[in-house]
Amino acid sequence: MAHEIAKLLLEHAETFLERTEAVKSALSLGMPLNEIQDYLDWLDALRSRDQPTSKDRAGDPPQKP
């Protein structure tokens, strides 16, 4: 249960300071550092996949093949 709470804290941390505090909290809840790193890497990969590409952000409509 403590690891689930730690994962929620890590998931909702958006800024560097929030993430730092979330890591400290996760460690104090007993989550090993390697699991914290793995979870943060997974979150970053998931978030980067969901981010629009630079072309999409420029306002250009997607090109049809």
N, C-alpha and C positions, 0 to 999 in steps of 0.2 A: 504494500500500500504506500509506503514511503517513497518508493521509486516512481509510482504513478504521480504523486504530488510533485516530486522533483521534475518529472517530465513536463507537467503542466506549467510549472514555473519557467522552465527553459523555453517552452513553446511560445509563451506570451511575452518573453523578453525581446524587445525590438532594438533598443539602443545598446551601445557598448556598455554603458553603466548598468542598465537593467540586466544585461546578459551576465556581467560580472557578479552582480548580486545573486542572480539565479544560480550561477555555478557554485558560489559560496554556500547557498542554501541547500543545493543538491548534495554537496559534499557533507554538510552537517547532517543531512538526512540519511547518510550512509551509502549514497550512490558512488561507486568507484569512478575515478577520473577517466579511465578508458571508456566506460559506458557513457559518461557525459560527453566526451569527445565524439564518440560514434553517433550519439543521438543528435548532437549539434551539426555534425557533417551531414547526416540524413536530412535534417530540417533544412539546411542550406541548399542541398541538392533539390529537395522538393520545392522550395520557394523559388529557386532559379528556374526550374522547369515551368512554373506557373507565371513567371514574369514575361511581359510582352517583349518581343525583340526590339532592337533600336529602330528598325524599319516601321514596326507597328506603332511605336511611340511617336514617330515623326508625323503621324497622321495620314500616311499613305495607306490607301486601301490595299488589302492583300492582292497580289497579282495572280491571275488565273493561269494555269499551265497551258 
